[in-house]
Amino acid sequence: MEDNQKKLYRSDTDKMLCGVCGGIAEYFNVDATLIRLLWALLTCMGGAGIIAYIIAAVIIPRRLG
């Protein structure tokens, strides 16, 4: 049986730090710049974006192969 579900991975091609924003952008099929801007906005509003990015970088797996 083939698994056709979308899975969230960190991007190996569209990354600046760990590929979290690029992976989220690929998952939702939007431009990575939009995700990065939203993440920067989160960071400016109390710093929650930094903690969320670190957690996401640890939790979201890299695409193998």
PDBQT receptor file of N, H, CA, C and O in Angstrom, charges set to zero:
ATOM      1  N   MET A   1       0.840  -1.171   0.000  1.00  0.00    +0.000 N 
ATOM      2  CA  MET A   1       0.000   0.000   0.000  1.00  0.00    +0.000 C 
ATOM      3  C   MET A   1       0.895   1.246   0.000  1.00  0.00    +0.000 C 
ATOM      4  O   MET A   1       1.874   1.319   0.742  1.00  0.00    +0.000 OA
ATOM      5  N   GLU A   2       0.551   2.199  -0.824  1.00  0.00    +0.000 N 
ATOM      6  H   GLU A   2      -0.245   2.140  -1.427  1.00  0.00    +0.000 HD
ATOM      7  CA  GLU A   2       1.354   3.408  -0.972  1.00  0.00    +0.000 C 
ATOM      8  C   GLU A   2       0.889   4.477   0.009  1.00  0.00    +0.000 C 
ATOM      9  O   GLU A   2      -0.309   4.672   0.214  1.00  0.00    +0.000 OA
ATOM     10  N   ASP A   3       1.861   5.168   0.613  1.00  0.00    +0.000 N 
ATOM     11  H   ASP A   3       2.834   5.009   0.447  1.00  0.00    +0.000 HD
ATOM     12  CA  ASP A   3       1.561   6.219   1.588  1.00  0.00    +0.000 C 
ATOM     13  C   ASP A   3       1.548   7.566   0.869  1.00  0.00    +0.000 C 
ATOM     14  O   ASP A   3       2.605   8.084   0.510  1.00  0.00    +0.000 OA
ATOM     15  N   ASN A   4       0.348   8.142   0.653  1.00  0.00    +0.000 N 
ATOM     16  H   ASN A   4      -0.511   7.721   0.945  1.00  0.00    +0.000 HD
ATOM     17  CA  ASN A   4       0.209   9.400  -0.086  1.00  0.00    +0.000 C 
ATOM     18  C   ASN A   4       0.040  10.607   0.818  1.00  0.00    +0.000 C 
ATOM     19  O   ASN A   4      -0.279  11.694   0.335  1.00  0.00    +0.000 OA
ATOM     20  N   GLN A   5       0.246  10.443   2.119  1.00  0.00    +0.000 N 
ATOM     21  H   GLN A   5       0.505   9.560   2.510  1.00  0.00    +0.000 HD
ATOM     22  CA  GLN A   5       0.092  11.564   3.037  1.00  0.00    +0.000 C 
ATOM     23  C   GLN A   5       1.300  12.486   2.949  1.00  0.00    +0.000 C 
ATOM     24  O   GLN A   5       2.437  12.039   2.799  1.00  0.00    +0.000 OA
ATOM     25  N   LYS A   6       1.023  13.802   3.048  1.00  0.00    +0.000 N 
ATOM     26  H   LYS A   6       0.099  14.166   3.170  1.00  0.00    +0.000 HD
ATOM     27  CA  LYS A   6       2.117  14.778   3.094  1.00  0.00    +0.000 C 
ATOM     28  C   LYS A   6       2.774  14.690   4.457  1.00  0.00    +0.000 C 
ATOM     29  O   LYS A   6       2.108  14.499   5.474  1.00  0.00    +0.000 OA
ATOM     30  N   LYS A   7       4.106  14.835   4.462  1.00  0.00    +0.000 N 
ATOM     31  H   LYS A   7       4.647  14.990   3.635  1.00  0.00    +0.000 HD
ATOM     32  CA  LYS A   7       4.835  14.823   5.716  1.00  0.00    +0.000 C 
ATOM     33  C   LYS A   7       5.691  16.073   5.809  1.00  0.00    +0.000 C 
ATOM     34  O   LYS A   7       6.181  16.577   4.799  1.00  0.00    +0.000 OA
ATOM     35  N   LEU A   8       5.866  16.561   7.002  1.00  0.00    +0.000 N 
ATOM     36  H   LEU A   8       5.468  16.151   7.823  1.00  0.00    +0.000 HD
ATOM     37  CA  LEU A   8       6.636  17.769   7.243  1.00  0.00    +0.000 C 
ATOM     38  C   LEU A   8       8.090  17.396   7.503  1.00  0.00    +0.000 C 
ATOM     39  O   LEU A   8       8.396  16.623   8.411  1.00  0.00    +0.000 OA
ATOM     40  N   TYR A   9       8.977  17.959   6.693  1.00  0.00    +0.000 N 
ATOM     41  H   TYR A   9       8.729  18.587   5.956  1.00  0.00    +0.000 HD
ATOM     42  CA  TYR A   9      10.413  17.756   6.842  1.00  0.00    +0.000 C 
ATOM     43  C   TYR A   9      11.111  19.104   6.792  1.00  0.00    +0.000 C 
ATOM     44  O   TYR A   9      10.578  20.055   6.221  1.00  0.00    +0.000 OA
ATOM     45  N   ARG A  10      12.305  19.201   7.387  1.00  0.00    +0.000 N 
ATOM     46  H   ARG A  10      12.738  18.428   7.851  1.00  0.00    +0.000 HD
ATOM     47  CA  ARG A  10      13.135  20.379   7.206  1.00  0.00    +0.000 C 
ATOM     48  C   ARG A  10      13.694  20.347   5.793  1.00  0.00    +0.000 C 
ATOM     49  O   ARG A  10      14.052  19.281   5.293  1.00  0.00    +0.000 OA
ATOM     50  N   SER A  11      13.771  21.481   5.158  1.00  0.00    +0.000 N 
ATOM     51  H   SER A  11      13.481  22.347   5.565  1.00  0.00    +0.000 HD
ATOM     52  CA  SER A  11      14.246  21.576   3.782  1.00  0.00    +0.000 C 
ATOM     53  C   SER A  11      15.762  21.513   3.724  1.00  0.00    +0.000 C 
ATOM     54  O   SER A  11      16.450  22.151   4.520  1.00  0.00    +0.000 OA
ATOM     55  N   ASP A  12      16.278  20.740   2.778  1.00  0.00    +0.000 N 
ATOM     56  H   ASP A  12      15.719  20.221   2.131  1.00  0.00    +0.000 HD
ATOM     57  CA  ASP A  12      17.719  20.698   2.528  1.00  0.00    +0.000 C 
ATOM     58  C   ASP A  12      18.115  21.684   1.439  1.00  0.00    +0.000 C 
ATOM     59  O   ASP A  12      19.287  22.044   1.324  1.00  0.00    +0.000 OA
ATOM     60  N   THR A  13      17.147  22.124   0.636  1.00  0.00    +0.000 N 
ATOM     61  H   THR A  13      16.195  21.831   0.729  1.00  0.00    +0.000 HD
ATOM     62  CA  THR A  13      17.455  23.004  -0.491  1.00  0.00    +0.000 C 
ATOM     63  C   THR A  13      17.130  24.464  -0.223  1.00  0.00    +0.000 C 
ATOM     64  O   THR A  13      17.854  25.348  -0.679  1.00  0.00    +0.000 OA
ATOM     65  N   ASP A  14      16.055  24.733   0.509  1.00  0.00    +0.000 N 
ATOM     66  H   ASP A  14      15.466  24.014   0.880  1.00  0.00    +0.000 HD
ATOM     67  CA  ASP A  14      15.617  26.104   0.769  1.00  0.00    +0.000 C 
ATOM     68  C   ASP A  14      15.786  26.405   2.256  1.00  0.00    +0.000 C 
ATOM     69  O   ASP A  14      14.813  26.447   3.009  1.00  0.00    +0.000 OA
ATOM     70  N   LYS A  15      17.040  26.614   2.666  1.00  0.00    +0.000 N 
ATOM     71  H   LYS A  15      17.830  26.580   2.054  1.00  0.00    +0.000 HD
ATOM     72  CA  LYS A  15      17.268  26.851   4.082  1.00  0.00    +0.000 C 
ATOM     73  C   LYS A  15      18.236  27.993   4.298  1.00  0.00    +0.000 C 
ATOM     74  O   LYS A  15      19.096  28.276   3.464  1.00  0.00    +0.000 OA
ATOM     75  N   MET A  16      18.073  28.646   5.450  1.00  0.00    +0.000 N 
ATOM     76  H   MET A  16      17.374  28.416   6.127  1.00  0.00    +0.000 HD
ATOM     77  CA  MET A  16      18.992  29.693   5.872  1.00  0.00    +0.000 C 
ATOM     78  C   MET A  16      19.723  29.243   7.126  1.00  0.00    +0.000 C 
ATOM     79  O   MET A  16      20.938  29.420   7.221  1.00  0.00    +0.000 OA
ATOM     80  N   LEU A  17      19.027  28.674   8.076  1.00  0.00    +0.000 N 
ATOM     81  H   LEU A  17      18.040  28.530   7.999  1.00  0.00    +0.000 HD
ATOM     82  CA  LEU A  17      19.660  28.153   9.286  1.00  0.00    +0.000 C 
ATOM     83  C   LEU A  17      19.543  26.623   9.300  1.00  0.00    +0.000 C 
ATOM     84  O   LEU A  17      20.491  25.913   8.964  1.00  0.00    +0.000 OA
ATOM     85  N   CYS A  18      18.382  26.141   9.689  1.00  0.00    +0.000 N 
ATOM     86  H   CYS A  18      17.612  26.718   9.962  1.00  0.00    +0.000 HD
ATOM     87  CA  CYS A  18      18.183  24.687   9.800  1.00  0.00    +0.000 C 
ATOM     88  C   CYS A  18      17.189  24.138   8.785  1.00  0.00    +0.000 C 
ATOM     89  O   CYS A  18      17.002  22.924   8.707  1.00  0.00    +0.000 OA
ATOM     90  N   GLY A  19      16.552  24.998   8.012  1.00  0.00    +0.000 N 
ATOM     91  H   GLY A  19      16.704  25.985   8.076  1.00  0.00    +0.000 HD
ATOM     92  CA  GLY A  19      15.590  24.547   7.011  1.00  0.00    +0.000 C 
ATOM     93  C   GLY A  19      14.171  24.431   7.506  1.00  0.00    +0.000 C 
ATOM     94  O   GLY A  19      13.318  23.875   6.814  1.00  0.00    +0.000 OA
ATOM     95  N   VAL A  20      13.896  24.948   8.698  1.00  0.00    +0.000 N 
ATOM     96  H   VAL A  20      14.588  25.400   9.261  1.00  0.00    +0.000 HD
ATOM     97  CA  VAL A  20      12.551  24.840   9.269  1.00  0.00    +0.000 C 
ATOM     98  C   VAL A  20      11.541  25.625   8.444  1.00  0.00    +0.000 C 
ATOM     99  O   VAL A  20      10.508  25.081   8.052  1.00  0.00    +0.000 OA
ATOM    100  N   CYS A  21      11.823  26.890   8.178  1.00  0.00    +0.000 N 
ATOM    101  H   CYS A  21      12.661  27.331   8.496  1.00  0.00    +0.000 HD
ATOM    102  CA  CYS A  21      10.876  27.721   7.410  1.00  0.00    +0.000 C 
ATOM    103  C   CYS A  21      10.706  27.194   5.988  1.00  0.00    +0.000 C 
ATOM    104  O   CYS A  21       9.595  27.186   5.459  1.00  0.00    +0.000 OA
ATOM    105  N   GLY A  22      11.792  26.757   5.370  1.00  0.00    +0.000 N 
ATOM    106  H   GLY A  22      12.695  26.764   5.800  1.00  0.00    +0.000 HD
ATOM    107  CA  GLY A  22      11.707  26.190   4.026  1.00  0.00    +0.000 C 
ATOM    108  C   GLY A  22      10.865  24.930   3.997  1.00  0.00    +0.000 C 
ATOM    109  O   GLY A  22      10.098  24.711   3.060  1.00  0.00    +0.000 OA
ATOM    110  N   GLY A  23      11.006  24.100   5.021  1.00  0.00    +0.000 N 
ATOM    111  H   GLY A  23      11.629  24.278   5.782  1.00  0.00    +0.000 HD
ATOM    112  CA  GLY A  23      10.210  22.872   5.101  1.00  0.00    +0.000 C 
ATOM    113  C   GLY A  23       8.741  23.153   5.315  1.00  0.00    +0.000 C 
ATOM    114  O   GLY A  23       7.887  22.499   4.716  1.00  0.00    +0.000 OA
ATOM    115  N   ILE A  24       8.438  24.119   6.163  1.00  0.00    +0.000 N 
ATOM    116  H   ILE A  24       9.131  24.650   6.650  1.00  0.00    +0.000 HD
ATOM    117  CA  ILE A  24       7.037  24.500   6.393  1.00  0.00    +0.000 C 
ATOM    118  C   ILE A  24       6.442  25.079   5.118  1.00  0.00    +0.000 C 
ATOM    119  O   ILE A  24       5.291  24.800   4.785  1.00  0.00    +0.000 OA
ATOM    120  N   ALA A  25       7.217  25.880   4.408  1.00  0.00    +0.000 N 
ATOM    121  H   ALA A  25       8.153  26.107   4.679  1.00  0.00    +0.000 HD
ATOM    122  CA  ALA A  25       6.745  26.460   3.147  1.00  0.00    +0.000 C 
ATOM    123  C   ALA A  25       6.476  25.375   2.112  1.00  0.00    +0.000 C 
ATOM    124  O   ALA A  25       5.477  25.442   1.396  1.00  0.00    +0.000 OA
ATOM    125  N   GLU A  26       7.347  24.381   2.023  1.00  0.00    +0.000 N 
ATOM    126  H   GLU A  26       8.158  24.326   2.605  1.00  0.00    +0.000 HD
ATOM    127  CA  GLU A  26       7.126  23.275   1.084  1.00  0.00    +0.000 C 
ATOM    128  C   GLU A  26       5.871  22.491   1.464  1.00  0.00    +0.000 C 
ATOM    129  O   GLU A  26       5.105  22.085   0.590  1.00  0.00    +0.000 OA
ATOM    130  N   TYR A  27       5.659  22.278   2.755  1.00  0.00    +0.000 N 
ATOM    131  H   TYR A  27       6.281  22.608   3.465  1.00  0.00    +0.000 HD
ATOM    132  CA  TYR A  27       4.507  21.516   3.229  1.00  0.00    +0.000 C 
ATOM    133  C   TYR A  27       3.194  22.215   2.866  1.00  0.00    +0.000 C 
ATOM    134  O   TYR A  27       2.245  21.573   2.415  1.00  0.00    +0.000 OA
ATOM    135  N   PHE A  28       3.147  23.535   3.067  1.00  0.00    +0.000 N 
ATOM    136  H   PHE A  28       3.918  24.057   3.433  1.00  0.00    +0.000 HD
ATOM    137  CA  PHE A  28       1.926  24.291   2.784  1.00  0.00    +0.000 C 
ATOM    138  C   PHE A  28       1.891  24.866   1.370  1.00  0.00    +0.000 C 
ATOM    139  O   PHE A  28       0.917  25.516   0.990  1.00  0.00    +0.000 OA
ATOM    140  N   ASN A  29       2.947  24.630   0.587  1.00  0.00    +0.000 N 
ATOM    141  H   ASN A  29       3.738  24.101   0.895  1.00  0.00    +0.000 HD
ATOM    142  CA  ASN A  29       3.028  25.061  -0.804  1.00  0.00    +0.000 C 
ATOM    143  C   ASN A  29       2.892  26.587  -0.929  1.00  0.00    +0.000 C 
ATOM    144  O   ASN A  29       2.118  27.095  -1.740  1.00  0.00    +0.000 OA
ATOM    145  N   VAL A  30       3.671  27.303  -0.097  1.00  0.00    +0.000 N 
ATOM    146  H   VAL A  30       4.300  26.890   0.563  1.00  0.00    +0.000 HD
ATOM    147  CA  VAL A  30       3.727  28.759  -0.145  1.00  0.00    +0.000 C 
ATOM    148  C   VAL A  30       5.191  29.181  -0.250  1.00  0.00    +0.000 C 
ATOM    149  O   VAL A  30       6.096  28.356  -0.121  1.00  0.00    +0.000 OA
ATOM    150  N   ASP A  31       5.408  30.455  -0.481  1.00  0.00    +0.000 N 
ATOM    151  H   ASP A  31       4.673  31.125  -0.585  1.00  0.00    +0.000 HD
ATOM    152  CA  ASP A  31       6.761  30.971  -0.599  1.00  0.00    +0.000 C 
ATOM    153  C   ASP A  31       7.437  30.988   0.774  1.00  0.00    +0.000 C 
ATOM    154  O   ASP A  31       6.832  31.402   1.763  1.00  0.00    +0.000 OA
ATOM    155  N   ALA A  32       8.684  30.541   0.829  1.00  0.00    +0.000 N 
ATOM    156  H   ALA A  32       9.175  30.205   0.026  1.00  0.00    +0.000 HD
ATOM    157  CA  ALA A  32       9.422  30.477   2.086  1.00  0.00    +0.000 C 
ATOM    158  C   ALA A  32       9.635  31.864   2.684  1.00  0.00    +0.000 C 
ATOM    159  O   ALA A  32       9.734  32.000   3.903  1.00  0.00    +0.000 OA
ATOM    160  N   THR A  33       9.706  32.886   1.849  1.00  0.00    +0.000 N 
ATOM    161  H   THR A  33       9.625  32.775   0.858  1.00  0.00    +0.000 HD
ATOM    162  CA  THR A  33       9.884  34.251   2.350  1.00  0.00    +0.000 C 
ATOM    163  C   THR A  33       8.704  34.661   3.223  1.00  0.00    +0.000 C 
ATOM    164  O   THR A  33       8.889  35.334   4.237  1.00  0.00    +0.000 OA
ATOM    165  N   LEU A  34       7.514  34.270   2.848  1.00  0.00    +0.000 N 
ATOM    166  H   LEU A  34       7.363  33.723   2.025  1.00  0.00    +0.000 HD
ATOM    167  CA  LEU A  34       6.319  34.574   3.637  1.00  0.00    +0.000 C 
ATOM    168  C   LEU A  34       6.409  33.922   5.016  1.00  0.00    +0.000 C 
ATOM    169  O   LEU A  34       6.099  34.558   6.024  1.00  0.00    +0.000 OA
ATOM    170  N   ILE A  35       6.824  32.682   5.064  1.00  0.00    +0.000 N 
ATOM    171  H   ILE A  35       7.076  32.166   4.246  1.00  0.00    +0.000 HD
ATOM    172  CA  ILE A  35       6.969  31.975   6.340  1.00  0.00    +0.000 C 
ATOM    173  C   ILE A  35       8.051  32.641   7.191  1.00  0.00    +0.000 C 
ATOM    174  O   ILE A  35       7.885  32.800   8.400  1.00  0.00    +0.000 OA
ATOM    175  N   ARG A  36       9.150  33.027   6.560  1.00  0.00    +0.000 N 
ATOM    176  H   ARG A  36       9.285  32.897   5.577  1.00  0.00    +0.000 HD
ATOM    177  CA  ARG A  36      10.241  33.687   7.293  1.00  0.00    +0.000 C 
ATOM    178  C   ARG A  36       9.792  35.037   7.863  1.00  0.00    +0.000 C 
ATOM    179  O   ARG A  36      10.164  35.397   8.979  1.00  0.00    +0.000 OA
ATOM    180  N   LEU A  37       8.995  35.778   7.098  1.00  0.00    +0.000 N 
ATOM    181  H   LEU A  37       8.692  35.486   6.190  1.00  0.00    +0.000 HD
ATOM    182  CA  LEU A  37       8.478  37.055   7.589  1.00  0.00    +0.000 C 
ATOM    183  C   LEU A  37       7.538  36.858   8.773  1.00  0.00    +0.000 C 
ATOM    184  O   LEU A  37       7.596  37.605   9.750  1.00  0.00    +0.000 OA
ATOM    185  N   LEU A  38       6.678  35.857   8.685  1.00  0.00    +0.000 N 
ATOM    186  H   LEU A  38       6.631  35.250   7.891  1.00  0.00    +0.000 HD
ATOM    187  CA  LEU A  38       5.784  35.561   9.799  1.00  0.00    +0.000 C 
ATOM    188  C   LEU A  38       6.571  35.142  11.034  1.00  0.00    +0.000 C 
ATOM    189  O   LEU A  38       6.228  35.519  12.155  1.00  0.00    +0.000 OA
ATOM    190  N   TRP A  39       7.631  34.357  10.824  1.00  0.00    +0.000 N 
ATOM    191  H   TRP A  39       7.909  34.050   9.914  1.00  0.00    +0.000 HD
ATOM    192  CA  TRP A  39       8.458  33.913  11.939  1.00  0.00    +0.000 C 
ATOM    193  C   TRP A  39       9.186  35.101  12.568  1.00  0.00    +0.000 C 
ATOM    194  O   TRP A  39       9.310  35.176  13.790  1.00  0.00    +0.000 OA
ATOM    195  N   ALA A  40       9.661  36.019  11.744  1.00  0.00    +0.000 N 
ATOM    196  H   ALA A  40       9.560  35.958  10.751  1.00  0.00    +0.000 HD
ATOM    197  CA  ALA A  40      10.330  37.219  12.262  1.00  0.00    +0.000 C 
ATOM    198  C   ALA A  40       9.347  38.078  13.058  1.00  0.00    +0.000 C 
ATOM    199  O   ALA A  40       9.712  38.654  14.084  1.00  0.00    +0.000 OA
ATOM    200  N   LEU A  41       8.114  38.164  12.593  1.00  0.00    +0.000 N 
ATOM    201  H   LEU A  41       7.817  37.696  11.760  1.00  0.00    +0.000 HD
ATOM    202  CA  LEU A  41       7.086  38.904  13.314  1.00  0.00    +0.000 C 
ATOM    203  C   LEU A  41       6.831  38.279  14.682  1.00  0.00    +0.000 C 
ATOM    204  O   LEU A  41       6.704  38.991  15.678  1.00  0.00    +0.000 OA
ATOM    205  N   LEU A  42       6.756  36.945  14.731  1.00  0.00    +0.000 N 
ATOM    206  H   LEU A  42       6.859  36.366  13.921  1.00  0.00    +0.000 HD
ATOM    207  CA  LEU A  42       6.591  36.245  16.002  1.00  0.00    +0.000 C 
ATOM    208  C   LEU A  42       7.750  36.544  16.952  1.00  0.00    +0.000 C 
ATOM    209  O   LEU A  42       7.556  36.728  18.154  1.00  0.00    +0.000 OA
ATOM    210  N   THR A  43       8.950  36.588  16.390  1.00  0.00    +0.000 N 
ATOM    211  H   THR A  43       9.107  36.438  15.414  1.00  0.00    +0.000 HD
ATOM    212  CA  THR A  43      10.137  36.847  17.198  1.00  0.00    +0.000 C 
ATOM    213  C   THR A  43      10.115  38.260  17.769  1.00  0.00    +0.000 C 
ATOM    214  O   THR A  43      10.506  38.476  18.916  1.00  0.00    +0.000 OA
ATOM    215  N   CYS A  44       9.665  39.207  16.982  1.00  0.00    +0.000 N 
ATOM    216  H   CYS A  44       9.347  39.032  16.050  1.00  0.00    +0.000 HD
ATOM    217  CA  CYS A  44       9.610  40.598  17.449  1.00  0.00    +0.000 C 
ATOM    218  C   CYS A  44       8.533  40.820  18.500  1.00  0.00    +0.000 C 
ATOM    219  O   CYS A  44       8.607  41.776  19.271  1.00  0.00    +0.000 OA
ATOM    220  N   MET A  45       7.551  39.962  18.536  1.00  0.00    +0.000 N 
ATOM    221  H   MET A  45       7.491  39.185  17.909  1.00  0.00    +0.000 HD
ATOM    222  CA  MET A  45       6.455  40.098  19.500  1.00  0.00    +0.000 C 
ATOM    223  C   MET A  45       6.700  39.226  20.724  1.00  0.00    +0.000 C 
ATOM    224  O   MET A  45       5.920  38.320  21.016  1.00  0.00    +0.000 OA
ATOM    225  N   GLY A  46       7.766  39.499  21.426  1.00  0.00    +0.000 N 
ATOM    226  H   GLY A  46       8.400  40.236  21.189  1.00  0.00    +0.000 HD
ATOM    227  CA  GLY A  46       8.006  38.807  22.682  1.00  0.00    +0.000 C 
ATOM    228  C   GLY A  46       9.050  37.710  22.628  1.00  0.00    +0.000 C 
ATOM    229  O   GLY A  46       9.364  37.120  23.662  1.00  0.00    +0.000 OA
ATOM    230  N   GLY A  47       9.592  37.418  21.477  1.00  0.00    +0.000 N 
ATOM    231  H   GLY A  47       9.337  37.897  20.636  1.00  0.00    +0.000 HD
ATOM    232  CA  GLY A  47      10.655  36.427  21.387  1.00  0.00    +0.000 C 
ATOM    233  C   GLY A  47      10.201  34.984  21.297  1.00  0.00    +0.000 C 
ATOM    234  O   GLY A  47      11.035  34.080  21.344  1.00  0.00    +0.000 OA
ATOM    235  N   ALA A  48       8.902  34.738  21.170  1.00  0.00    +0.000 N 
ATOM    236  H   ALA A  48       8.225  35.472  21.132  1.00  0.00    +0.000 HD
ATOM    237  CA  ALA A  48       8.405  33.366  21.092  1.00  0.00    +0.000 C 
ATOM    238  C   ALA A  48       8.888  32.649  19.830  1.00  0.00    +0.000 C 
ATOM    239  O   ALA A  48       8.985  31.422  19.811  1.00  0.00    +0.000 OA
ATOM    240  N   GLY A  49       9.185  33.400  18.796  1.00  0.00    +0.000 N 
ATOM    241  H   GLY A  49       9.106  34.397  18.812  1.00  0.00    +0.000 HD
ATOM    242  CA  GLY A  49       9.630  32.798  17.543  1.00  0.00    +0.000 C 
ATOM    243  C   GLY A  49      10.968  32.101  17.670  1.00  0.00    +0.000 C 
ATOM    244  O   GLY A  49      11.199  31.091  17.006  1.00  0.00    +0.000 OA
ATOM    245  N   ILE A  50      11.856  32.617  18.510  1.00  0.00    +0.000 N 
ATOM    246  H   ILE A  50      11.668  33.438  19.050  1.00  0.00    +0.000 HD
ATOM    247  CA  ILE A  50      13.175  32.004  18.687  1.00  0.00    +0.000 C 
ATOM    248  C   ILE A  50      13.036  30.642  19.356  1.00  0.00    +0.000 C 
ATOM    249  O   ILE A  50      13.631  29.658  18.915  1.00  0.00    +0.000 OA
ATOM    250  N   ILE A  51      12.257  30.596  20.410  1.00  0.00    +0.000 N 
ATOM    251  H   ILE A  51      11.774  31.395  20.768  1.00  0.00    +0.000 HD
ATOM    252  CA  ILE A  51      12.039  29.332  21.117  1.00  0.00    +0.000 C 
ATOM    253  C   ILE A  51      11.319  28.334  20.216  1.00  0.00    +0.000 C 
ATOM    254  O   ILE A  51      11.672  27.155  20.185  1.00  0.00    +0.000 OA
ATOM    255  N   ALA A  52      10.308  28.804  19.480  1.00  0.00    +0.000 N 
ATOM    256  H   ALA A  52      10.022  29.762  19.505  1.00  0.00    +0.000 HD
ATOM    257  CA  ALA A  52       9.563  27.929  18.584  1.00  0.00    +0.000 C 
ATOM    258  C   ALA A  52      10.457  27.383  17.481  1.00  0.00    +0.000 C 
ATOM    259  O   ALA A  52      10.322  26.223  17.093  1.00  0.00    +0.000 OA
ATOM    260  N   TYR A  53      11.376  28.212  16.967  1.00  0.00    +0.000 N 
ATOM    261  H   TYR A  53      11.485  29.155  17.281  1.00  0.00    +0.000 HD
ATOM    262  CA  TYR A  53      12.282  27.764  15.909  1.00  0.00    +0.000 C 
ATOM    263  C   TYR A  53      13.218  26.678  16.423  1.00  0.00    +0.000 C 
ATOM    264  O   TYR A  53      13.444  25.675  15.745  1.00  0.00    +0.000 OA
ATOM    265  N   ILE A  54      13.759  26.873  17.613  1.00  0.00    +0.000 N 
ATOM    266  H   ILE A  54      13.576  27.687  18.164  1.00  0.00    +0.000 HD
ATOM    267  CA  ILE A  54      14.666  25.875  18.185  1.00  0.00    +0.000 C 
ATOM    268  C   ILE A  54      13.936  24.552  18.414  1.00  0.00    +0.000 C 
ATOM    269  O   ILE A  54      14.466  23.484  18.110  1.00  0.00    +0.000 OA
ATOM    270  N   ILE A  55      12.731  24.628  18.946  1.00  0.00    +0.000 N 
ATOM    271  H   ILE A  55      12.300  25.496  19.193  1.00  0.00    +0.000 HD
ATOM    272  CA  ILE A  55      11.936  23.414  19.161  1.00  0.00    +0.000 C 
ATOM    273  C   ILE A  55      11.620  22.736  17.835  1.00  0.00    +0.000 C 
ATOM    274  O   ILE A  55      11.724  21.514  17.721  1.00  0.00    +0.000 OA
ATOM    275  N   ALA A  56      11.232  23.522  16.830  1.00  0.00    +0.000 N 
ATOM    276  H   ALA A  56      11.147  24.514  16.923  1.00  0.00    +0.000 HD
ATOM    277  CA  ALA A  56      10.909  22.954  15.517  1.00  0.00    +0.000 C 
ATOM    278  C   ALA A  56      12.142  22.319  14.869  1.00  0.00    +0.000 C 
ATOM    279  O   ALA A  56      12.034  21.277  14.223  1.00  0.00    +0.000 OA
ATOM    280  N   ALA A  57      13.310  22.940  15.039  1.00  0.00    +0.000 N 
ATOM    281  H   ALA A  57      13.398  23.786  15.564  1.00  0.00    +0.000 HD
ATOM    282  CA  ALA A  57      14.539  22.401  14.451  1.00  0.00    +0.000 C 
ATOM    283  C   ALA A  57      14.895  21.053  15.071  1.00  0.00    +0.000 C 
ATOM    284  O   ALA A  57      15.480  20.195  14.411  1.00  0.00    +0.000 OA
ATOM    285  N   VAL A  58      14.543  20.874  16.329  1.00  0.00    +0.000 N 
ATOM    286  H   VAL A  58      14.067  21.572  16.865  1.00  0.00    +0.000 HD
ATOM    287  CA  VAL A  58      14.818  19.601  17.007  1.00  0.00    +0.000 C 
ATOM    288  C   VAL A  58      13.781  18.548  16.656  1.00  0.00    +0.000 C 
ATOM    289  O   VAL A  58      14.118  17.383  16.445  1.00  0.00    +0.000 OA
ATOM    290  N   ILE A  59      12.509  18.960  16.592  1.00  0.00    +0.000 N 
ATOM    291  H   ILE A  59      12.235  19.907  16.763  1.00  0.00    +0.000 HD
ATOM    292  CA  ILE A  59      11.407  18.005  16.406  1.00  0.00    +0.000 C 
ATOM    293  C   ILE A  59      11.216  17.589  14.950  1.00  0.00    +0.000 C 
ATOM    294  O   ILE A  59      11.022  16.404  14.679  1.00  0.00    +0.000 OA
ATOM    295  N   ILE A  60      11.265  18.524  14.012  1.00  0.00    +0.000 N 
ATOM    296  H   ILE A  60      11.422  19.487  14.232  1.00  0.00    +0.000 HD
ATOM    297  CA  ILE A  60      10.996  18.228  12.608  1.00  0.00    +0.000 C 
ATOM    298  C   ILE A  60      12.186  17.479  12.018  1.00  0.00    +0.000 C 
ATOM    299  O   ILE A  60      13.311  17.977  12.075  1.00  0.00    +0.000 OA
ATOM    300  N   PRO A  61      11.965  16.299  11.456  1.00  0.00    +0.000 N 
ATOM    301  CA  PRO A  61      13.081  15.511  10.920  1.00  0.00    +0.000 C 
ATOM    302  C   PRO A  61      13.575  16.030   9.583  1.00  0.00    +0.000 C 
ATOM    303  O   PRO A  61      12.846  16.703   8.855  1.00  0.00    +0.000 OA
ATOM    304  N   ARG A  62      14.833  15.707   9.265  1.00  0.00    +0.000 N 
ATOM    305  H   ARG A  62      15.426  15.160   9.856  1.00  0.00    +0.000 HD
ATOM    306  CA  ARG A  62      15.385  15.993   7.939  1.00  0.00    +0.000 C 
ATOM    307  C   ARG A  62      14.883  14.941   6.977  1.00  0.00    +0.000 C 
ATOM    308  O   ARG A  62      14.639  13.798   7.363  1.00  0.00    +0.000 OA
ATOM    309  N   ARG A  63      14.728  15.330   5.717  1.00  0.00    +0.000 N 
ATOM    310  H   ARG A  63      14.927  16.258   5.403  1.00  0.00    +0.000 HD
ATOM    311  CA  ARG A  63      14.328  14.374   4.688  1.00  0.00    +0.000 C 
ATOM    312  C   ARG A  63      15.527  13.508   4.346  1.00  0.00    +0.000 C 
ATOM    313  O   ARG A  63      16.588  14.028   3.999  1.00  0.00    +0.000 OA
ATOM    314  N   LEU A  64      15.373  12.214   4.437  1.00  0.00    +0.000 N 
ATOM    315  H   LEU A  64      14.511  11.792   4.719  1.00  0.00    +0.000 HD
ATOM    316  CA  LEU A  64      16.456  11.296   4.112  1.00  0.00    +0.000 C 
ATOM    317  C   LEU A  64      16.233  10.727   2.719  1.00  0.00    +0.000 C 
ATOM    318  O   LEU A  64      15.204  10.112   2.438  1.00  0.00    +0.000 OA
ATOM    319  N   GLY A  65      17.198  10.940   1.870  1.00  0.00    +0.000 N 
ATOM    320  H   GLY A  65      18.034  11.439   2.099  1.00  0.00    +0.000 HD
ATOM    321  CA  GLY A  65      17.139  10.379   0.531  1.00  0.00    +0.000 C 
ATOM    322  C   GLY A  65      16.494  11.205  -0.458  1.00  0.00    +0.000 C 
ATOM    323  O   GLY A  65      16.397  10.813  -1.621  1.00  0.00    +0.000 OA
TER     324      GLY A  65
